[in-house]
Amino acid sequence: MKKIRVGVMGAYRGTGMINYCKAADNAEVVAICDKWEEGLERQKEQNVGLDITYYNNFDDFIKHDMDAVVLANYAHQHAPFAIRAMKAGKHVFSEVLPVQTMKEAVELVEAVEETGKIYAYGENYCYMQGTNEMRRLYKEGKIGEFEYGEGEYIHNGETIWPSISYGDKNHWRNKMYATFYCTHSLGPIIHITGLRPVSVTGFEGALNERGLRVGRGCGMYGIEMVTFENGGIAKSIHGGLYKNSVWYSIYGSKGRMETAREDANQRAYSRIYIHADEYSGEYKGRPVETYVPSDTNAELKRVEHFGHGGSDYWSMYNFIEKIRGNADADIIDVYEALDMGMCGILAYRSVLNGGAPVEVPNMRDKAVREKYRNDVACTDPEVAGDQLIPFYSKGNPEIDDSIYEEMKKKWLADLNSKTGYTNAAFTQSGKKEPAKEGEVKI
């Protein structure tokens, strides 16, 4: 079967997907798009000898002869480009997050249904060794029926904030609300169990000096307490608490399984622990099983070089295989993606409403969608219009412009001392300063 022809929008975060196409035998990159010309030049240098066309605008890029598009642009701008790409006949792999508004959720799911194109959500934390193995075991019934779970994605981004927000007062990271970026923590629980969330209650961490001194105006962290269709409950926590943590724990009717804590130095989010019995509700005192799942792919050495514990490889691999007709390819489809992403949107509405639970709609039901067809409430004034909401529930803080000026100075000073580029350069922002290598995705 021929290789799937892939176009990548976003030449920094998209580098991982570009490298997948260069390493794998089922895909090839044929087009790269970014407004930042120097970024495109960098890609040309890295891809000498490959037949790749470079574009500085999406209108021309989307006309290229290709099968699929990877969207690695700003986190709040994926849905409009995904819809355009599918309507142009392309399959779509979307980076985090799926949508910014409930209106976009309706439009995205309907675009998938109308076009019949494959949509895969790139929530790579679902494809880490630990969470992927937990999904396999759960489907086998290892711990019985889901009862409770916890997911954590804690990332203190203060030291890298200049290089990921660039001193831009209006950058989405500076204006996102606390529960917005929820799918790294909640997504794996949904993907492991296959259950649909039905309601969510949101909590917002307070503003603190650590955030304000870098120009971040939202609560420092967000929590979603999610109730699932079977009555099980999960806690999802994410944001900028002081010490980093990526960790998942699932309780079932027959036991518990979880990933290793980072502080244990036991290959966090690769190693898993399982404490389960054969009979639901009857504790047998079995010892805890623990192991690092082996990767069955014959090309493991290549996989290990990909980001986020190799999960960047597997999320793309499954997308490409789905296009190629592999029924077993494990993608996160549009409905599951929205189940993940809507919880963050609606959790903030819970926060704004004093902590009352909010229903999570089932976007598989066409009748349910009508309620949200014109719902554009968000923190982006260009999208929200008169439905604009604050990014901090107690009122947006006044942050002096000097903070952003200082952030920009730090960013530019760092740029002058290093080579390479960050996501600043490779979004649709049009910025024209080089940036440093190695941006951590948050």
MIPAMAR-979810 format. One record per residue (C-alpha): residue in three letters; x, y, z. Coordinates in pm, 1 decimal. Layout:
+--------+----------+----------+----------+
! residu !        u !        v !        w !
+--------+----------+----------+----------+
!    ala !        X !        Y !        Z !
...
+--------+----------+----------+----------+
//
This chain:
+--------+----------+----------+----------+
! residu !        u !        v !        w !
+--------+----------+----------+----------+
!    met !      0.0 !      0.0 !      0.0 !
!    lys !    123.9 !    348.8 !    -84.7 !
!    lys !    251.9 !    586.1 !    179.0 !
!    ile !      3.6 !    837.1 !    318.3 !
!    arg !     95.1 !   1188.4 !    204.2 !
!    val !     97.7 !   1425.3 !    501.3 !
!    gly !    102.3 !   1803.5 !    526.4 !
!    val !    206.6 !   1965.9 !    853.9 !
!    met !     86.4 !   2304.8 !    974.8 !
!    gly !    314.4 !   2439.5 !   1244.0 !
!    ala !    680.8 !   2379.5 !   1185.7 !
!    tyr !    805.9 !   2359.5 !   1543.2 !
!    arg !    557.6 !   2144.4 !   1734.4 !
!    gly !    496.9 !   1980.0 !   1400.8 !
!    thr !    860.3 !   1867.7 !   1390.1 !
!    gly !    771.6 !   1553.1 !   1582.8 !
!    met !    510.8 !   1460.9 !   1322.5 !
!    ile !    749.8 !   1548.2 !   1041.6 !
!    asn !   1011.5 !   1322.1 !   1198.4 !
!    tyr !    754.2 !   1043.9 !   1225.9 !
!    cys !    694.7 !   1059.7 !    852.5 !
!    lys !   1068.8 !   1050.6 !    790.8 !
!    ala !   1117.1 !    748.1 !   1017.1 !
!    ala !    809.0 !    540.5 !    937.2 !
!    asp !    737.1 !    332.1 !    630.2 !
!    asn !    365.3 !    415.4 !    607.3 !
!    ala !    377.4 !    793.9 !    556.7 !
!    glu !    571.4 !   1076.4 !    397.3 !
!    val !    562.2 !   1450.1 !    455.3 !
!    val !    488.9 !   1640.9 !    134.6 !
!    ala !    404.8 !   1993.2 !    257.1 !
!    ile !    484.4 !   2218.8 !    553.6 !
!    cys !    302.0 !   2541.6 !    632.8 !
!    asp !    392.1 !   2831.6 !    856.8 !
!    lys !    372.7 !   3208.9 !    834.3 !
!    trp !    720.8 !   3242.4 !    979.6 !
!    glu !    955.6 !   3238.1 !    683.3 !
!    glu !   1272.0 !   3176.8 !    884.0 !
!    gly !   1107.4 !   2873.9 !   1036.6 !
!    leu !   1033.7 !   2736.4 !    694.1 !
!    glu !   1396.3 !   2795.0 !    597.4 !
!    arg !   1504.0 !   2594.7 !    900.4 !
!    gln !   1282.3 !   2307.6 !    791.2 !
!    lys !   1430.0 !   2322.1 !    442.7 !
!    glu !   1776.0 !   2286.3 !    594.6 !
!    gln !   1665.2 !   1984.4 !    795.9 !
!    asn !   1489.6 !   1814.5 !    504.5 !
!    val !   1740.4 !   1841.3 !    222.8 !
!    gly !   1671.5 !   1585.7 !    -47.5 !
!    leu !   1305.9 !   1535.5 !     41.8 !
!    asp !   1031.0 !   1636.8 !   -198.1 !
!    ile !    850.1 !   1883.2 !     30.8 !
!    thr !    665.4 !   2198.4 !    -71.6 !
!    tyr !    669.3 !   2489.5 !    172.7 !
!    tyr !    381.6 !   2734.3 !    222.9 !
!    asn !    344.7 !   3054.2 !    421.0 !
!    asn !    -36.6 !   3055.9 !    411.9 !
!    phe !   -304.5 !   2797.0 !    481.7 !
!    asp !   -513.5 !   2884.4 !    174.8 !
!    asp !   -245.7 !   2758.3 !    -62.6 !
!    phe !   -128.1 !   2479.8 !    166.7 !
!    ile !   -470.5 !   2314.6 !    185.8 !
!    lys !   -482.7 !   2283.7 !   -194.1 !
!    his !   -170.2 !   2068.6 !   -200.5 !
!    asp !   -206.4 !   1711.7 !   -324.5 !
!    met !   -200.7 !   1526.5 !      9.2 !
!    asp !   -411.2 !   1279.4 !    205.6 !
!    ala !   -388.9 !   1418.5 !    557.8 !
!    val !   -313.1 !   1733.5 !    754.3 !
!    val !   -144.8 !   1764.9 !   1093.0 !
!    leu !   -252.1 !   2071.8 !   1293.0 !
!    ala !     23.5 !   2183.3 !   1530.0 !
!    asn !    -74.2 !   2548.5 !   1559.6 !
!    tyr !   -196.7 !   2738.9 !   1867.5 !
!    ala !   -400.0 !   2530.3 !   2113.4 !
!    his !   -714.9 !   2743.2 !   2087.0 !
!    gln !   -722.7 !   2757.5 !   1707.2 !
!    his !   -737.1 !   2393.7 !   1595.9 !
!    ala !  -1106.3 !   2346.6 !   1520.0 !
!    pro !  -1149.9 !   2606.2 !   1242.0 !
!    phe !   -850.4 !   2468.4 !   1051.6 !
!    ala !   -961.6 !   2109.2 !   1109.1 !
!    ile !  -1301.8 !   2185.8 !    961.3 !
!    arg !  -1150.5 !   2355.7 !    658.1 !
!    ala !   -910.2 !   2069.1 !    604.3 !
!    met !  -1180.1 !   1801.2 !    616.0 !
!    lys !  -1404.0 !   1998.2 !    382.2 !
!    ala !  -1106.9 !   2014.9 !    145.7 !
!    gly !  -1093.5 !   1635.1 !    147.2 !
!    lys !   -811.9 !   1579.6 !    397.3 !
!    his !   -796.6 !   1357.0 !    703.3 !
!    val !   -697.8 !   1548.0 !   1019.4 !
!    phe !   -464.7 !   1488.3 !   1310.4 !
!    ser !   -525.7 !   1765.5 !   1564.8 !
!    glu !   -291.1 !   1860.7 !   1843.6 !
!    val !   -429.1 !   1954.1 !   2187.0 !
!    leu !   -696.1 !   2103.2 !   2232.2 !
!    pro !   -986.0 !   2000.1 !   2005.1 !
!    val !  -1202.2 !   2314.6 !   2038.4 !
!    gln !  -1219.4 !   2651.2 !   2212.1 !
!    thr !  -1599.7 !   2682.3 !   2224.4 !
!    met !  -1907.7 !   2463.8 !   2233.5 !
!    lys !  -2008.3 !   2606.2 !   1895.5 !
!    glu !  -1683.1 !   2473.2 !   1753.5 !
!    ala !  -1761.4 !   2134.8 !   1910.7 !
!    val !  -2087.8 !   2119.0 !   1716.3 !
!    glu !  -1924.5 !   2231.0 !   1392.9 !
!    leu !  -1629.8 !   1994.3 !   1430.2 !
!    val !  -1835.9 !   1682.9 !   1489.0 !
!    glu !  -2068.0 !   1771.0 !   1202.6 !
!    ala !  -1774.0 !   1827.1 !    969.6 !
!    val !  -1647.7 !   1477.4 !   1050.9 !
!    glu !  -1990.7 !   1326.5 !    991.5 !
!    glu !  -2054.7 !   1519.4 !    670.5 !
!    thr !  -1717.1 !   1456.7 !    509.4 !
!    gly !  -1651.7 !   1104.0 !    633.6 !
!    lys !  -1288.7 !   1197.4 !    690.8 !
!    ile !  -1083.4 !   1053.9 !    974.5 !
!    tyr !  -1026.0 !   1286.9 !   1266.0 !
!    ala !   -768.5 !   1181.8 !   1524.7 !
!    tyr !   -698.0 !   1378.6 !   1840.4 !
!    gly !   -331.7 !   1387.8 !   1935.7 !
!    glu !   -366.4 !   1346.3 !   2311.7 !
!    asn !    -29.1 !   1179.3 !   2336.5 !
!    tyr !    -48.1 !   1110.0 !   2711.3 !
!    cys !   -292.3 !    831.7 !   2624.3 !
!    tyr !    -15.7 !    656.7 !   2430.7 !
!    met !    256.1 !    652.1 !   2695.7 !
!    gln !    370.7 !    304.0 !   2792.3 !
!    gly !    196.4 !    310.0 !   3130.1 !
!    thr !   -139.3 !    450.6 !   3025.3 !
!    asn !   -146.8 !    240.3 !   2709.6 !
!    glu !    -88.6 !    -75.2 !   2914.1 !
!    met !   -355.1 !     30.0 !   3164.0 !
!    arg !   -601.5 !     60.6 !   2875.6 !
!    arg !   -515.7 !   -289.9 !   2756.0 !
!    leu !   -555.2 !   -437.3 !   3104.4 !
!    tyr !   -879.8 !   -253.9 !   3170.3 !
!    lys !  -1031.1 !   -387.8 !   2847.8 !
!    glu !   -929.9 !   -736.3 !   2958.7 !
!    gly !  -1117.6 !   -687.3 !   3287.4 !
!    lys !   -807.1 !   -692.7 !   3506.9 !
!    ile !   -949.3 !   -455.6 !   3769.2 !
!    gly !  -1319.0 !   -493.6 !   3694.6 !
!    glu !  -1559.4 !   -201.2 !   3648.7 !
!    phe !  -1428.6 !    153.1 !   3687.6 !
!    glu !  -1521.4 !    318.5 !   4016.2 !
!    tyr !  -1274.2 !    602.9 !   4070.0 !
!    gly !   -969.6 !    754.3 !   3905.2 !
!    glu !   -719.3 !   1036.9 !   3930.4 !
!    gly !   -510.8 !   1205.5 !   3665.4 !
!    glu !   -240.8 !   1467.6 !   3720.2 !
!    tyr !    -58.7 !   1690.1 !   3478.4 !
!    ile !    130.6 !   1944.5 !   3686.2 !
!    his !    385.1 !   2161.3 !   3509.7 !
!    asn !    542.3 !   2465.2 !   3671.9 !
!    gly !    615.5 !   2666.7 !   3360.9 !
!    glu !    751.6 !   2981.0 !   3528.0 !
!    thr !   1109.9 !   2939.5 !   3412.9 !
!    ile !   1011.4 !   2881.9 !   3050.3 !
!    trp !    719.2 !   3125.8 !   3037.5 !
!    pro !    912.1 !   3391.4 !   2839.6 !
!    ser !    995.0 !   3138.3 !   2568.0 !
!    ile !    639.3 !   3002.9 !   2536.7 !
!    ser !    440.3 !   3327.3 !   2565.1 !
!    tyr !    701.0 !   3565.3 !   2415.1 !
!    gly !    597.8 !   3868.4 !   2620.3 !
!    asp !    267.5 !   3878.0 !   2433.8 !
!    lys !     -0.8 !   4011.1 !   2666.6 !
!    asn !   -271.7 !   3853.8 !   2452.9 !
!    his !   -107.8 !   3515.1 !   2408.1 !
!    trp !   -355.2 !   3233.1 !   2473.2 !
!    arg !   -145.2 !   3098.4 !   2759.9 !
!    asn !   -180.8 !   3430.6 !   2942.0 !
!    lys !   -557.1 !   3437.4 !   2890.9 !
!    met !   -662.7 !   3076.4 !   2930.9 !
!    tyr !   -879.1 !   2993.9 !   3233.2 !
!    ala !   -764.1 !   2740.6 !   3490.2 !
!    thr !   -956.6 !   2436.6 !   3362.4 !
!    phe !   -898.2 !   2491.0 !   2990.2 !
!    tyr !   -592.6 !   2270.2 !   2927.1 !
!    cys !   -744.4 !   1957.6 !   3079.5 !
!    thr !   -689.9 !   1665.9 !   2845.6 !
!    his !   -337.6 !   1565.2 !   2953.4 !
!    ser !   -478.0 !   1479.2 !   3296.0 !
!    leu !   -833.5 !   1368.6 !   3213.9 !
!    gly !   -781.0 !   1223.1 !   2866.5 !
!    pro !   -601.7 !    903.1 !   2969.5 !
!    ile !   -874.8 !    815.3 !   3221.0 !
!    ile !  -1139.7 !    848.5 !   2949.6 !
!    his !   -931.0 !    652.4 !   2700.1 !
!    ile !   -841.7 !    375.7 !   2945.2 !
!    thr !  -1200.8 !    314.5 !   3052.6 !
!    gly !  -1389.1 !    401.3 !   2732.8 !
!    leu !  -1654.2 !    569.3 !   2946.1 !
!    arg !  -1839.0 !    889.9 !   2861.5 !
!    pro !  -1844.3 !   1180.0 !   3109.4 !
!    val !  -2195.0 !   1300.8 !   3194.5 !
!    ser !  -2133.2 !   1585.7 !   3441.1 !
!    val !  -1846.4 !   1794.8 !   3572.3 !
!    thr !  -1782.2 !   2021.3 !   3868.6 !
!    gly !  -1494.7 !   2266.9 !   3837.6 !
!    phe !  -1251.8 !   2418.5 !   4086.8 !
!    glu !  -1008.6 !   2701.4 !   4025.8 !
!    gly !   -678.3 !   2751.1 !   4204.1 !
!    ala !   -612.5 !   3101.5 !   4329.2 !
!    leu !   -396.6 !   3358.7 !   4159.4 !
!    asn !    -50.3 !   3374.8 !   4305.7 !
!    glu !    268.0 !   3571.6 !   4265.4 !
!    arg !    437.6 !   3297.3 !   4066.5 !
!    gly !    184.6 !   3340.0 !   3788.9 !
!    leu !    139.2 !   3714.2 !   3807.0 !
!    arg !    509.7 !   3790.9 !   3781.5 !
!    val !    523.8 !   3624.0 !   3439.3 !
!    gly !    197.1 !   3778.5 !   3317.5 !
!    arg !    -30.3 !   3476.9 !   3361.5 !
!    gly !   -365.4 !   3606.2 !   3480.6 !
!    cys !   -565.4 !   3290.4 !   3549.9 !
!    gly !   -590.8 !   3060.5 !   3848.6 !
!    met !   -272.3 !   2865.0 !   3901.3 !
!    tyr !   -436.2 !   2526.0 !   3849.6 !
!    gly !   -770.8 !   2371.3 !   3762.7 !
!    ile !   -957.5 !   2067.6 !   3889.7 !
!    glu !  -1239.4 !   1878.5 !   3720.8 !
!    met !  -1447.2 !   1634.4 !   3923.8 !
!    val !  -1608.8 !   1423.8 !   3654.2 !
!    thr !  -1896.8 !   1177.9 !   3686.4 !
!    phe !  -1912.2 !    906.7 !   3420.8 !
!    glu !  -2202.7 !    724.1 !   3263.2 !
!    asn !  -2157.9 !    422.6 !   3493.0 !
!    gly !  -2155.0 !    636.0 !   3809.6 !
!    gly !  -1777.6 !    629.3 !   3852.3 !
!    ile !  -1596.6 !    951.7 !   3941.7 !
!    ala !  -1256.5 !   1092.0 !   3846.2 !
!    lys !  -1047.1 !   1384.0 !   3966.7 !
!    ser !   -841.5 !   1563.0 !   3703.6 !
!    ile !   -587.1 !   1823.9 !   3815.6 !
!    his !   -356.6 !   2026.8 !   3593.8 !
!    gly !   -169.3 !   2353.4 !   3592.7 !
!    gly !    125.2 !   2535.1 !   3740.1 !
!    leu !    173.3 !   2403.1 !   4091.4 !
!    tyr !    531.6 !   2427.8 !   4207.8 !
!    lys !    655.5 !   2071.0 !   4150.7 !
!    asn !    587.0 !   1878.4 !   3831.4 !
!    ser !    384.0 !   1558.0 !   3830.6 !
!    val !    241.6 !   1326.8 !   3564.3 !
!    trp !     49.8 !   1040.1 !   3727.7 !
!    tyr !   -260.6 !    826.9 !   3674.4 !
!    ser !   -451.4 !    593.8 !   3905.3 !
!    ile !   -760.2 !    383.0 !   3830.5 !
!    tyr !   -971.3 !    197.8 !   4087.0 !
!    gly !  -1204.5 !    -78.8 !   3973.1 !
!    ser !  -1433.7 !   -330.1 !   4137.7 !
!    lys !  -1148.5 !   -584.3 !   4148.8 !
!    gly !   -851.7 !   -364.8 !   4232.9 !
!    arg !   -631.7 !    -73.5 !   4136.0 !
!    met !   -364.9 !     10.4 !   3881.3 !
!    glu !   -150.6 !    321.6 !   3855.5 !
!    thr !    164.9 !    464.2 !   3704.2 !
!    ala !    478.5 !    539.8 !   3900.2 !
!    arg !    525.5 !    875.9 !   4064.3 !
!    glu !    805.6 !   1083.5 !   3915.3 !
!    asp !    968.6 !   1125.3 !   4255.8 !
!    ala !   1003.0 !    747.9 !   4291.3 !
!    asn !   1259.0 !    742.6 !   4008.3 !
!    gln !   1096.7 !    429.3 !   3867.5 !
!    arg !   1044.6 !    541.8 !   3507.1 !
!    ala !    737.6 !    751.3 !   3573.4 !
!    tyr !    443.4 !    707.6 !   3333.7 !
!    ser !    614.3 !    396.9 !   3193.3 !
!    arg !    613.9 !    171.0 !   3499.3 !
!    ile !    276.7 !     56.7 !   3629.2 !
!    tyr !    161.5 !   -102.0 !   3954.8 !
!    ile !   -135.2 !   -340.6 !   3970.3 !
!    his !   -308.8 !   -462.4 !   4284.9 !
!    ala !   -607.8 !   -669.4 !   4182.4 !
!    asp !   -800.6 !   -979.9 !   4290.5 !
!    glu !   -984.3 !  -1242.4 !   4091.3 !
!    tyr !  -1315.8 !  -1181.2 !   4262.1 !
!    ser !  -1486.1 !   -845.4 !   4289.1 !
!    gly !  -1522.7 !   -726.8 !   4646.2 !
!    glu !  -1318.9 !  -1008.5 !   4801.3 !
!    tyr !   -969.8 !   -902.3 !   4904.1 !
!    lys !   -726.2 !  -1189.3 !   4855.2 !
!    gly !   -410.7 !  -1018.7 !   4972.9 !
!    arg !   -229.4 !  -1065.0 !   4645.9 !
!    pro !    107.1 !   -891.9 !   4608.5 !
!    val !    139.0 !   -585.4 !   4391.9 !
!    glu !    253.5 !   -652.0 !   4036.4 !
!    thr !    488.2 !   -395.9 !   3886.3 !
!    tyr !    666.5 !   -377.7 !   3552.9 !
!    val !    755.7 !   -153.7 !   3262.4 !
!    pro !    548.8 !   -274.5 !   2964.9 !
!    ser !    756.7 !   -401.2 !   2677.3 !
!    asp !    700.9 !   -235.3 !   2345.0 !
!    thr !    600.5 !   -491.0 !   2084.3 !
!    asn !    700.7 !   -274.2 !   1790.8 !
!    ala !   1007.3 !   -411.7 !   1613.8 !
!    glu !   1136.6 !    -57.3 !   1572.4 !
!    leu !   1144.4 !     27.7 !   1943.2 !
!    lys !   1480.0 !    199.9 !   1917.9 !
!    arg !   1331.1 !    454.6 !   1680.4 !
!    val !   1024.3 !    501.6 !   1898.6 !
!    glu !   1230.7 !    586.4 !   2205.0 !
!    his !   1370.9 !    894.0 !   2033.0 !
!    phe !   1026.3 !   1051.6 !   2004.5 !
!    gly !    892.0 !   1294.4 !   2263.8 !
!    his !    675.7 !   1226.4 !   2567.6 !
!    gly !    807.8 !    878.4 !   2627.8 !
!    gly !    760.3 !    769.4 !   2266.7 !
!    ser !    391.9 !    859.1 !   2271.1 !
!    asp !    438.7 !   1116.5 !   1995.3 !
!    tyr !    527.9 !    825.0 !   1767.7 !
!    trp !    229.5 !    609.0 !   1860.1 !
!    ser !    -33.6 !    880.0 !   1826.6 !
!    met !     80.3 !    944.5 !   1469.0 !
!    tyr !    127.5 !    575.1 !   1391.7 !
!    asn !   -232.8 !    496.1 !   1481.8 !
!    phe !   -363.7 !    791.0 !   1279.0 !
!    ile !   -176.5 !    682.3 !    967.9 !
!    glu !   -276.1 !    319.3 !   1013.7 !
!    lys !   -642.1 !    420.3 !   1047.8 !
!    ile !   -623.3 !    598.2 !    713.6 !
!    arg !   -465.7 !    285.7 !    564.9 !
!    gly !   -766.8 !     81.9 !    673.5 !
!    asn !   -631.4 !    -85.7 !    986.1 !
!    ala !   -945.3 !   -146.6 !   1193.3 !
!    asp !   -736.8 !   -207.5 !   1505.0 !
!    ala !   -565.0 !    132.2 !   1490.7 !
!    asp !   -621.3 !    302.1 !   1826.1 !
!    ile !   -716.9 !    660.6 !   1749.1 !
!    ile !   -902.9 !    909.5 !   1965.9 !
!    asp !  -1196.2 !    999.7 !   1742.4 !
!    val !  -1386.9 !   1325.6 !   1741.9 !
!    tyr !  -1649.1 !   1212.8 !   1993.6 !
!    glu !  -1391.9 !   1097.2 !   2246.6 !
!    ala !  -1183.3 !   1409.4 !   2185.2 !
!    leu !  -1482.5 !   1627.2 !   2265.3 !
!    asp !  -1561.5 !   1421.6 !   2574.4 !
!    met !  -1212.4 !   1509.3 !   2693.9 !
!    gly !  -1203.1 !   1874.2 !   2589.6 !
!    met !  -1556.7 !   1980.3 !   2679.6 !
!    cys !  -1499.6 !   1882.9 !   3042.2 !
!    gly !  -1250.9 !   2168.0 !   3078.0 !
!    ile !  -1478.4 !   2419.3 !   2904.7 !
!    leu !  -1779.1 !   2322.2 !   3114.9 !
!    ala !  -1583.0 !   2290.6 !   3439.6 !
!    tyr !  -1507.9 !   2661.3 !   3417.5 !
!    arg !  -1876.3 !   2733.4 !   3377.5 !
!    ser !  -1921.3 !   2540.1 !   3699.4 !
!    val !  -1659.7 !   2764.5 !   3860.5 !
!    leu !  -1835.5 !   3078.1 !   3735.0 !
!    asn !  -2164.3 !   2940.0 !   3869.2 !
!    gly !  -2038.6 !   2886.1 !   4221.0 !
!    gly !  -1934.9 !   2522.9 !   4181.6 !
!    ala !  -2266.3 !   2379.9 !   4059.7 !
!    pro !  -2230.0 !   2063.4 !   3847.4 !
!    val !  -2268.9 !   2110.3 !   3472.0 !
!    glu !  -2400.0 !   1850.5 !   3230.0 !
!    val !  -2151.6 !   1721.5 !   2971.5 !
!    pro !  -2350.9 !   1677.6 !   2650.1 !
!    asn !  -2325.2 !   1371.4 !   2430.5 !
!    met !  -2224.4 !   1517.0 !   2095.3 !
!    arg !  -2305.7 !   1184.9 !   1928.6 !
!    asp !  -2672.8 !   1286.9 !   1961.1 !
!    lys !  -2768.4 !   1533.7 !   1689.5 !
!    ala !  -3063.0 !   1670.5 !   1888.2 !
!    val !  -2838.2 !   1755.5 !   2183.0 !
!    arg !  -2614.6 !   1973.3 !   1967.5 !
!    glu !  -2877.6 !   2240.1 !   1902.4 !
!    lys !  -2841.2 !   2387.5 !   2249.7 !
!    tyr !  -2476.8 !   2469.9 !   2178.0 !
!    arg !  -2487.3 !   2569.7 !   1812.2 !
!    asn !  -2437.2 !   2940.2 !   1885.5 !
!    asp !  -2245.1 !   2906.0 !   2212.5 !
!    val !  -1918.6 !   3095.2 !   2163.8 !
!    ala !  -1842.4 !   3177.5 !   2527.0 !
!    cys !  -1464.8 !   3189.3 !   2575.7 !
!    thr !  -1185.5 !   3428.9 !   2674.1 !
!    asp !  -1095.4 !   3523.3 !   2315.4 !
!    pro !  -1270.8 !   3852.6 !   2231.8 !
!    glu !  -1236.0 !   3793.2 !   1857.3 !
!    val !  -1443.8 !   3477.3 !   1891.2 !
!    ala !  -1669.3 !   3542.4 !   2190.4 !
!    gly !  -1813.2 !   3883.5 !   2109.1 !
!    asp !  -2076.4 !   3963.3 !   2371.3 !
!    gln !  -2030.9 !   3614.7 !   2524.1 !
!    leu !  -1680.1 !   3701.3 !   2646.1 !
!    ile !  -1594.9 !   3550.0 !   2985.1 !
!    pro !  -1312.4 !   3643.5 !   3226.5 !
!    phe !  -1006.3 !   3422.6 !   3246.2 !
!    tyr !  -1011.6 !   3449.6 !   3625.5 !
!    ser !  -1346.3 !   3397.6 !   3792.9 !
!    lys !  -1307.3 !   3682.9 !   4041.0 !
!    gly !  -1224.2 !   3927.9 !   3763.8 !
!    asn !   -924.2 !   3958.9 !   3537.3 !
!    pro !   -625.9 !   4097.9 !   3727.9 !
!    glu !   -456.3 !   4418.4 !   3624.5 !
!    ile !   -106.9 !   4323.0 !   3512.8 !
!    asp !    122.6 !   4608.4 !   3424.1 !
!    asp !    256.5 !   4615.0 !   3070.1 !
!    ser !    607.1 !   4628.1 !   3215.1 !
!    ile !    570.7 !   4259.3 !   3307.4 !
!    tyr !    520.3 !   4166.5 !   2944.4 !
!    glu !    799.7 !   4396.5 !   2836.7 !
!    glu !   1029.8 !   4216.5 !   3079.4 !
!    met !    915.0 !   3877.4 !   2952.9 !
!    lys !    991.0 !   3983.3 !   2597.7 !
!    lys !   1336.8 !   4105.1 !   2699.1 !
!    lys !   1410.8 !   3771.6 !   2864.2 !
!    trp !   1284.2 !   3587.5 !   2561.3 !
!    leu !   1493.9 !   3791.1 !   2318.2 !
!    ala !   1801.0 !   3768.5 !   2540.6 !
!    asp !   1766.4 !   3394.0 !   2540.9 !
!    leu !   1723.7 !   3393.9 !   2164.8 !
!    asn !   2044.2 !   3584.5 !   2114.7 !
!    ser !   2240.2 !   3323.4 !   2307.8 !
!    lys !   2095.3 !   3012.2 !   2147.3 !
!    thr !   2002.9 !   2873.1 !   1809.0 !
!    gly !   1682.6 !   2706.5 !   1704.7 !
!    tyr !   1318.3 !   2783.5 !   1737.0 !
!    thr !   1025.3 !   2749.8 !   1972.7 !
!    asn !    656.4 !   2714.3 !   1915.0 !
!    ala !    641.5 !   3094.7 !   1900.3 !
!    ala !    797.9 !   3085.8 !   1561.1 !
!    phe !    599.1 !   2801.4 !   1423.8 !
!    thr !    239.7 !   2895.6 !   1484.5 !
!    gln !     22.8 !   3115.7 !   1271.7 !
!    ser !    137.4 !   3417.6 !   1471.0 !
!    gly !    370.4 !   3558.7 !   1207.7 !
!    lys !    646.1 !   3642.3 !   1458.9 !
!    lys !    985.6 !   3687.0 !   1299.2 !
!    glu !   1236.7 !   3634.1 !   1578.2 !
!    pro !   1427.7 !   3306.1 !   1610.9 !
!    ala !   1368.3 !   3121.8 !   1932.7 !
!    lys !   1539.1 !   2859.4 !   2140.7 !
!    glu !   1525.9 !   2485.0 !   2090.4 !
!    gly !   1368.6 !   2237.1 !   2324.1 !
!    glu !   1041.3 !   2398.6 !   2418.8 !
!    val !    855.0 !   2181.3 !   2663.8 !
!    lys !    495.2 !   2126.0 !   2565.0 !
!    ile !    256.4 !   2244.3 !   2834.7 !
+--------+----------+----------+----------+
//
